[in-house]
Amino acid sequence: MQNFSGMIFSGELDQLQDSFYLTQVKNLHTASILLEKKLTELNHYLSNQEESCMITINDQIPILLQEQEVTELLADLTKIMEALKTI
């Protein structure tokens, strides 16, 4: 596994499983596995947001992302998905 530390997401890339093990969102610690399909869905969802939006961690903890944070998370997701294809 390869470590990833972005502006919003941090975790580990796992090319064998085509997944990202999410360990931190902003300043909140978590433990979630995001498969490539979920990463793509999240990317698509965020791409359609024009202002702030809400995401949840483990379907329990809501996190409000301001417009700039949405842009930052989109950049993180792009880097994660590109890295999964090249590891």
C-alpha positions as CSV (number, residue, x, y, z in Angstrom):
1,M,0.0,0.0,0.0
2,Q,1.1,3.6,-0.7
3,N,0.3,6.5,1.6
4,F,-1.7,9.4,0.3
5,S,-2.1,12.8,2.1
6,G,-4.3,15.3,0.3
7,M,-6.0,18.5,1.2
8,I,-9.2,16.8,2.5
9,F,-8.6,13.0,2.3
10,S,-5.7,11.0,3.7
11,G,-5.3,7.2,3.6
12,E,-3.6,4.4,1.7
13,L,-3.9,3.3,-1.9
14,D,-4.3,-0.4,-2.7
15,Q,-4.0,-1.2,-6.4
16,L,-4.5,-4.9,-5.8
17,Q,-8.0,-4.2,-4.6
18,D,-8.6,-1.1,-6.7
19,S,-9.4,0.7,-3.5
20,F,-8.5,3.6,-1.2
21,Y,-8.4,3.0,2.6
22,L,-9.6,6.3,4.0
23,T,-8.1,7.2,7.4
24,Q,-8.9,10.9,7.7
25,V,-11.3,13.5,6.3
26,K,-10.3,17.0,7.1
27,N,-9.3,16.6,10.8
28,L,-11.6,13.7,11.6
29,H,-10.1,10.2,11.8
30,T,-12.0,7.3,10.2
31,A,-11.5,3.8,8.7
32,S,-13.4,3.2,5.5
33,I,-12.6,1.4,2.3
34,L,-13.6,3.2,-0.9
35,L,-13.6,1.1,-4.0
36,E,-12.9,2.6,-7.4
37,K,-16.7,2.7,-8.1
38,K,-17.4,4.7,-5.0
39,L,-14.5,7.1,-5.7
40,T,-16.0,7.7,-9.2
41,E,-19.5,8.2,-7.8
42,L,-18.2,10.7,-5.2
43,N,-16.3,12.5,-7.9
44,H,-19.4,12.7,-10.1
45,Y,-21.5,14.0,-7.2
46,L,-19.0,16.7,-6.2
47,S,-18.6,17.8,-9.8
48,N,-22.3,18.7,-9.9
49,Q,-22.2,20.8,-6.8
50,E,-22.1,24.5,-7.3
51,E,-21.8,25.6,-3.7
52,S,-21.1,24.0,-0.4
53,C,-22.3,20.4,0.2
54,M,-22.6,17.8,2.9
55,I,-20.8,14.4,2.9
56,T,-21.0,11.8,5.6
57,I,-18.3,9.6,7.1
58,N,-19.4,6.0,7.7
59,D,-23.0,7.2,7.0
60,Q,-23.1,8.7,10.5
61,I,-21.0,11.9,10.8
62,P,-22.0,14.8,8.4
63,I,-19.3,17.1,7.2
64,L,-20.0,20.4,5.5
65,L,-17.6,21.2,2.7
66,Q,-17.4,24.8,1.6
67,E,-17.0,25.5,-2.1
68,Q,-13.2,25.7,-1.9
69,E,-13.1,22.4,0.0
70,V,-15.2,20.7,-2.7
71,T,-12.6,21.9,-5.2
72,E,-9.8,20.5,-3.0
73,L,-11.6,17.2,-2.6
74,L,-12.1,16.9,-6.3
75,A,-8.4,17.4,-6.8
76,D,-7.7,14.7,-4.1
77,L,-10.0,12.3,-5.8
78,T,-8.4,12.9,-9.2
79,K,-5.0,12.2,-7.7
80,I,-6.2,9.1,-5.9
81,M,-7.9,7.6,-9.0
82,E,-4.8,8.3,-11.2
83,A,-2.5,6.8,-8.6
84,L,-4.6,3.6,-8.4
85,K,-4.2,3.2,-12.1
86,T,-0.4,3.7,-12.0
87,I,0.8,2.0,-8.8
